[in-house]
Amino acid sequence: MLGPVILAASRSDQMRRFVSAAPGTKQVVDRFIAGETVDQVVPIITDAADKGLEVTLDVVGEDITTPEQAAAARDAYLELIERLKDLGLGAKAEMSVKLSMFGQALEGGHELALANVRPVVIAAAAIGTTVTLDAEDHTTLDSMFAIHEELRKDFPQTGCVIQSYLFRTEEDARRLAAAGSRVRIVKGAYKEPAEVAYQDKAEIDKAYVRIMRILMEGDGYPMIGSHDPRLISIAQELAHRAGRKLDEYEFQMLYGIRSDEHLRLAAEGHRMRVYTAYGTDWYGYFMRRLAEKPANLLFFARSILTKG
Ligand SMILES: Cc1cc2nc3c(=O)[nH]c(=O)nc-3n(C[C@H](O)[C@H](O)[C@H](O)COP(=O)(O)OP(=O)(O)OC[C@H]3O[C@@H](n4cnc5c(N)ncnc54)[C@H](O)[C@@H]3O)c2cc1C
């Protein structure tokens, strides 16, 4: 019940100001956000690599309102890629991008987002890594898939994300699995209406299993984005039945969530990629993490009350 309320609050400027200024916020934010700068995130990438983990990096900041901010977002990724190149970490770190951050919601946004993301994809390829386009709310997806298709003409390894809560997703999965691209399947983190999305957790989970089966049996590279132990073991079973080797799919989890499970799966020989978000504009990302687990909100409220 609390989830939709928190997701609605994630769109409120007033709430953003309150949460950002609250005295106990930083302590809770630090659990989910790896740092504010490239310098702070580099040790986290090297530490992950030492532990046999890979990462996908998200420079947070989806709520931009001008083309200049969109260009700055592009430059932040280019700076990150340059650092990864200097450190020789290209093979261990890929990028996750939100097209909203690259200007997708602005006037002429589809072309603007494509123009901003392309140099990032080119720079990533030059250091031996890839970019995955995150899935945002359902109104943005046709544009995201069109940009994905366009980028794949030159960079077929460009990935995208699909969300099991949306009715449309099984069809998207069939198209993408046949095309052989890298596809991350997640449950979905936005507030979506009943006209387009399952509202019931059990239905979302059942759809997730159906979609995983499509991806595992297809020609693409499935990326299983979930912390749900039941879905993880079903993924292993489906991969086994589809005759996939351990390097023919991967698991992905978020930084700060079930970290012991990251290590357990990596120790079993799985490729495990940790979605690592960093930057100063963490509000939207943080609120989605609160919405996913009501206990996080209680922890957050307690931390505000004790520090306040
Ligand atoms: C790598 C990755 C990339 C993602 N990219 C996208 C994207 O592009 N678009 C999108 O809409 N969504 C994205 N998501 C979020 C996703 O849609 C879900 O909201 C999120 O993963 C929670 O679903 P779950 O599968 O972990 O299952 P759940 O049933 O929500 O969680 C299973 C268990 O995991 C733990 N857990 C899950 N979330 C939290 C949390 N926030 N805090 C503490 N514990 C938690 C709990 O123990 C919980 O019982 C991504 C998720 C991952 C892992």
The ligand as an SDF file (V2000), in Angstrom:
LIG
                    3D

 53 58  0  0  0  0  0  0  0  0999 V2000
   20.0590   -4.6080  -11.8350 C   0  0  0  0  0  0  0  0  0  0  0  0
   18.7050   -3.9840  -11.7490 C   0  0  0  0  0  0  0  0  0  0  0  0
   18.3460   -3.0060  -12.6580 C   0  0  0  0  0  0  0  0  0  0  0  0
   17.0740   -2.4490  -12.6250 C   0  0  0  0  0  0  0  0  0  0  0  0
   16.6880   -1.5860  -13.6230 N   0  0  0  0  0  0  0  0  0  0  0  0
   15.4000   -1.1800  -13.6610 C   0  0  0  0  0  0  0  0  0  0  0  0
   14.9080   -0.4240  -14.7590 C   0  0  0  0  0  0  0  0  0  0  0  0
   15.6320   -0.1110  -15.7220 O   0  0  0  0  0  0  0  0  0  0  0  0
   13.5960   -0.0510  -14.7480 N   0  0  0  0  0  0  0  0  0  0  0  0
   12.7490   -0.3820  -13.7260 C   0  0  0  0  0  0  0  0  0  0  0  0
   11.5650   -0.0440  -13.7810 O   0  0  0  0  0  0  0  0  0  0  0  0
   13.2060   -1.0710  -12.6590 N   0  0  0  0  0  0  0  0  0  0  0  0
   14.4920   -1.4700  -12.5840 C   0  0  0  0  0  0  0  0  0  0  0  0
   14.9230   -2.1980  -11.5170 N   0  0  0  0  0  0  0  0  0  0  0  0
   14.0820   -2.3200  -10.2900 C   0  0  0  0  0  0  0  0  0  0  0  0
   13.1040   -3.4700  -10.3930 C   0  0  0  0  0  0  0  0  0  0  0  0
   12.0980   -3.1560  -11.3170 O   0  0  0  0  0  0  0  0  0  0  0  0
   12.4570   -3.7730   -9.0180 C   0  0  0  0  0  0  0  0  0  0  0  0
   11.7580   -2.6680   -8.5570 O   0  0  0  0  0  0  0  0  0  0  0  0
   13.4500   -4.1890   -7.9590 C   0  0  0  0  0  0  0  0  0  0  0  0
   14.4510   -5.0050   -8.4640 O   0  0  0  0  0  0  0  0  0  0  0  0
   12.7410   -4.9960   -6.8380 C   0  0  0  0  0  0  0  0  0  0  0  0
   12.2220   -6.1800   -7.3760 O   0  0  0  0  0  0  0  0  0  0  0  0
   12.8560   -7.6320   -7.0820 P   0  0  0  0  0  0  0  0  0  0  0  0
   12.8420   -8.3920   -8.3570 O   0  0  0  0  0  0  0  0  0  0  0  0
   14.1430   -7.5110   -6.4150 O   0  0  0  0  0  0  0  0  0  0  0  0
   11.7700   -8.3690   -6.1780 O   0  0  0  0  0  0  0  0  0  0  0  0
   11.0860   -7.9490   -4.8270 P   0  0  0  0  0  0  0  0  0  0  0  0
   10.0010   -8.9610   -4.6180 O   0  0  0  0  0  0  0  0  0  0  0  0
   10.7020   -6.5140   -4.7970 O   0  0  0  0  0  0  0  0  0  0  0  0
   12.2400   -8.1630   -3.7620 O   0  0  0  0  0  0  0  0  0  0  0  0
   12.7320   -9.4460   -3.4230 C   0  0  0  0  0  0  0  0  0  0  0  0
   13.5680   -9.2660   -2.1520 C   0  0  0  0  0  0  0  0  0  0  0  0
   14.7080   -8.4450   -2.4420 O   0  0  0  0  0  0  0  0  0  0  0  0
   14.9450   -7.5040   -1.4040 C   0  0  0  0  0  0  0  0  0  0  0  0
   14.7230   -6.1360   -1.9010 N   0  0  0  0  0  0  0  0  0  0  0  0
   14.1760   -5.7720   -3.0870 C   0  0  0  0  0  0  0  0  0  0  0  0
   14.1740   -4.4240   -3.2130 N   0  0  0  0  0  0  0  0  0  0  0  0
   14.7070   -3.9430   -2.0780 C   0  0  0  0  0  0  0  0  0  0  0  0
   14.9760   -2.6290   -1.6140 C   0  0  0  0  0  0  0  0  0  0  0  0
   14.7040   -1.5400   -2.3200 N   0  0  0  0  0  0  0  0  0  0  0  0
   15.5380   -2.4950   -0.3860 N   0  0  0  0  0  0  0  0  0  0  0  0
   15.8490   -3.5750    0.3730 C   0  0  0  0  0  0  0  0  0  0  0  0
   15.6210   -4.8550   -0.0270 N   0  0  0  0  0  0  0  0  0  0  0  0
   15.0550   -5.0330   -1.2300 C   0  0  0  0  0  0  0  0  0  0  0  0
   13.9850   -7.8590   -0.2980 C   0  0  0  0  0  0  0  0  0  0  0  0
   14.6230   -8.7890    0.5420 O   0  0  0  0  0  0  0  0  0  0  0  0
   12.8490   -8.4950   -1.0460 C   0  0  0  0  0  0  0  0  0  0  0  0
   12.1010   -9.3730   -0.2310 O   0  0  0  0  0  0  0  0  0  0  0  0
   16.1750   -2.8040  -11.5560 C   0  0  0  0  0  0  0  0  0  0  0  0
   16.5450   -3.7890  -10.6460 C   0  0  0  0  0  0  0  0  0  0  0  0
   17.7740   -4.3900  -10.7240 C   0  0  0  0  0  0  0  0  0  0  0  0
   18.1110   -5.4620   -9.7380 C   0  0  0  0  0  0  0  0  0  0  0  0
  1  2  1  0
  2  3  1  0
  2 52  2  0
  3  4  2  0
  4  5  1  0
  4 50  1  0
  5  6  2  0
  6  7  1  0
  6 13  1  0
  7  8  2  0
  7  9  1  0
  9 10  1  0
 10 11  2  0
 10 12  1  0
 12 13  2  0
 13 14  1  0
 14 15  1  0
 14 50  1  0
 15 16  1  0
 16 17  1  0
 16 18  1  0
 18 19  1  0
 18 20  1  0
 20 21  1  0
 20 22  1  0
 22 23  1  0
 23 24  1  0
 24 25  2  0
 24 26  1  0
 24 27  1  0
 27 28  1  0
 28 29  2  0
 28 30  1  0
 28 31  1  0
 31 32  1  0
 32 33  1  0
 33 34  1  0
 33 48  1  0
 34 35  1  0
 35 36  1  0
 35 46  1  0
 36 37  1  0
 36 45  1  0
 37 38  2  0
 38 39  1  0
 39 40  1  0
 39 45  2  0
 40 41  1  0
 40 42  2  0
 42 43  1  0
 43 44  2  0
 44 45  1  0
 46 47  1  0
 46 48  1  0
 48 49  1  0
 50 51  2  0
 51 52  1  0
 52 53  1  0
M  END
$$$$
